Amino acid sequence: MKITDHITHANGKTLFSFELLPPVKGRGIEQIYKAIDPLMEFKPPFIDVTYHREDYIYKQHPNGLLEQVAYRKRPGTVAICAAIMNRYKVDAVPHLICGGFTKEETENALIDLQFLGIDNVLVLRGDARKADGAFIPTPGGHSYACELLDQVVNMNKGKYLNDELDAATTDFCIGVAGYPEKHFEAPNLALDFKYLKKKVEMGADFIVTQMFFDNKKYCDFVKLCRENDIHVPIIPGLKPITSSKQLINLPKIFHIDIPEELSDAILACKDEKQVKEVGIEWLINQCKELIEFGAPVLHFYTMGNPEPTKRIAEAVF
Ligand SMILES: Cc1cc2nc3c(=O)[nH]c(=O)nc-3n(C[C@H](O)[C@H](O)[C@H](O)COP(=O)(O)OP(=O)(O)OC[C@H]3O[C@@H](n4cnc5c(N)ncnc54)[C@H](O)[C@@H]3O)c2cc1C
């Protein structure tokens, strides 16, 4: 079922959902089930699975020379989605990225998703490979999420890359990313917002936000969207802080701010156990406010660790 339909059927009740990463190559599917099982009691109508582009690793040869090799650390997004749908009977939402795919490969991937009965996709540009520093598109692929979005919208109209006779239409419900605190490459929030609006005008059905720790940022973002004729659901992405090193890592990786009150509380903690408690408590309060505000779904970035999310969900649902 489409995410937009799940939201409509909820009749204003805030839903619970979460995101998982495929396990590191070589690990089994049990790791995924262990990350999902404790959260099923909160009845997620959908579960997202991230997609990870290949990166480069260096292999040393006996003669000492280093060879740069392309390596995908976390493959398996589509297969994990199929396994989730089969085992839990909930919708799985694969993330689909520009990087690493030609348009042809994207088309084939979308056909696979349709055959698997997947109704929703989150379309993204994708992160840059670490070795590249900045995002480099794949030759023959897309440079921005809006181009990938356009391809999915076209397939929903039966338009494939090459004219196919009697082409079947797909019917994907399409999500895109939104950044209440601005995407880090955008020169300002206003320009970033224009590109977000473009994605919605081109056919995006819902927005999932980057994590934030200050609800005002989300509420202002929703207000800005509504004032600018963006009426699709805006799903807040949420992550509890679970260790003190995240005070540095989260802003560094995700380009978000941590409110002073939260950083002060974390710095005042005696040990890591206390930090986790502070992080969970902060998110519980955030969630309660977001429900009050009317957020359609609370979407948790679990990073494969269900326990903090379970405690938060127990407190708010
Ligand atoms: C909810 C969520 C889930 C994510 N999941 C994944 C994942 O599974 N895998 C992964 O690799 N990454 C993931 N990411 C990270 C995401 O891929 C990065 O943040 C990426 O840098 C931007 O992706 P985007 O889809 O927002 O890109 P875009 O919408 O393409 O925007 C990228 C930048 O380009 C600008 N821009 C947009 N359109 C244009 C245009 N037409 N011309 C010029 N500039 C433009 C924007 O302002 C922005 O600065 C996720 C992010 C979020 C918020």
The ligand as a MOL file (V3000), in Angstrom:
LIG
                    3D

  0  0  0     0  0            999 V3000
M  V30 BEGIN CTAB
M  V30 COUNTS 53 58 0 0 0
M  V30 BEGIN ATOM
M  V30 1 C 15.4710 10.7510 4.6830 0
M  V30 2 C 16.8140 10.5750 4.0640 0
M  V30 3 C 17.2300 9.3190 3.6290 0
M  V30 4 C 18.4880 9.1460 3.0390 0
M  V30 5 N 18.8710 7.8940 2.6110 0
M  V30 6 C 20.0430 7.7300 1.9530 0
M  V30 7 C 20.4260 6.4700 1.4140 0
M  V30 8 O 19.7270 5.4680 1.5620 0
M  V30 9 N 21.5920 6.3880 0.7290 0
M  V30 10 C 22.4090 7.4770 0.5370 0
M  V30 11 O 23.4660 7.3450 -0.1070 0
M  V30 12 N 22.0750 8.6900 1.0490 0
M  V30 13 C 20.9190 8.8360 1.7390 0
M  V30 14 N 20.5590 10.0790 2.2250 0
M  V30 15 C 21.5020 11.1910 2.0930 0
M  V30 16 C 21.2960 11.9680 0.7620 0
M  V30 17 O 21.5280 11.1280 -0.3350 0
M  V30 18 C 22.2680 13.1230 0.7810 0
M  V30 19 O 21.8620 14.0800 1.7210 0
M  V30 20 C 22.5500 13.7800 -0.5720 0
M  V30 21 O 23.6990 14.6090 -0.4010 0
M  V30 22 C 21.4220 14.6480 -1.1180 0
M  V30 23 O 20.3540 13.8930 -1.5190 0
M  V30 24 P 18.9990 14.5800 -2.0360 0
M  V30 25 O 18.1480 13.5070 -2.5390 0
M  V30 26 O 18.4800 15.4970 -1.0170 0
M  V30 27 O 19.6110 15.4130 -3.2850 0
M  V30 28 P 19.0670 16.5670 -4.2090 0
M  V30 29 O 17.6340 16.8530 -4.0180 0
M  V30 30 O 19.5280 16.2240 -5.5710 0
M  V30 31 O 19.8790 17.8310 -3.6650 0
M  V30 32 C 21.2940 17.7840 -3.5410 0
M  V30 33 C 21.8610 19.2070 -3.5160 0
M  V30 34 O 21.7350 19.7930 -4.8090 0
M  V30 35 C 20.8640 20.9200 -4.7910 0
M  V30 36 N 19.9930 20.7340 -5.9620 0
M  V30 37 C 18.8950 19.9560 -6.0500 0
M  V30 38 N 18.4130 19.9820 -7.3010 0
M  V30 39 C 19.2360 20.7720 -8.0240 0
M  V30 40 C 19.2820 21.1860 -9.3790 0
M  V30 41 N 18.3670 20.7870 -10.2500 0
M  V30 42 N 20.2940 22.0190 -9.7760 0
M  V30 43 C 21.2340 22.4410 -8.8930 0
M  V30 44 N 21.2330 22.0990 -7.5940 0
M  V30 45 C 20.2570 21.2500 -7.1600 0
M  V30 46 C 20.1170 20.8900 -3.4660 0
M  V30 47 O 19.8320 22.1890 -2.9810 0
M  V30 48 C 21.1300 20.1680 -2.5760 0
M  V30 49 O 22.0840 21.0700 -2.0700 0
M  V30 50 C 19.3450 10.2680 2.8660 0
M  V30 51 C 18.9170 11.5460 3.3140 0
M  V30 52 C 17.6810 11.7100 3.9060 0
M  V30 53 C 17.2550 13.0630 4.3790 0
M  V30 END ATOM
M  V30 BEGIN BOND
M  V30 1 1 1 2
M  V30 2 1 2 3
M  V30 3 2 2 52
M  V30 4 2 3 4
M  V30 5 1 4 5
M  V30 6 1 4 50
M  V30 7 2 5 6
M  V30 8 1 6 7
M  V30 9 1 6 13
M  V30 10 2 7 8
M  V30 11 1 7 9
M  V30 12 1 9 10
M  V30 13 2 10 11
M  V30 14 1 10 12
M  V30 15 2 12 13
M  V30 16 1 13 14
M  V30 17 1 14 15
M  V30 18 1 14 50
M  V30 19 1 15 16
M  V30 20 1 16 17
M  V30 21 1 16 18
M  V30 22 1 18 19
M  V30 23 1 18 20
M  V30 24 1 20 21
M  V30 25 1 20 22
M  V30 26 1 22 23
M  V30 27 1 23 24
M  V30 28 2 24 25
M  V30 29 1 24 26
M  V30 30 1 24 27
M  V30 31 1 27 28
M  V30 32 2 28 29
M  V30 33 1 28 30
M  V30 34 1 28 31
M  V30 35 1 31 32
M  V30 36 1 32 33
M  V30 37 1 33 34
M  V30 38 1 33 48
M  V30 39 1 34 35
M  V30 40 1 35 36
M  V30 41 1 35 46
M  V30 42 1 36 37
M  V30 43 1 36 45
M  V30 44 2 37 38
M  V30 45 1 38 39
M  V30 46 1 39 40
M  V30 47 2 39 45
M  V30 48 1 40 41
M  V30 49 2 40 42
M  V30 50 1 42 43
M  V30 51 2 43 44
M  V30 52 1 44 45
M  V30 53 1 46 47
M  V30 54 1 46 48
M  V30 55 1 48 49
M  V30 56 2 50 51
M  V30 57 1 51 52
M  V30 58 1 52 53
M  V30 END BOND
M  V30 END CTAB
M  END
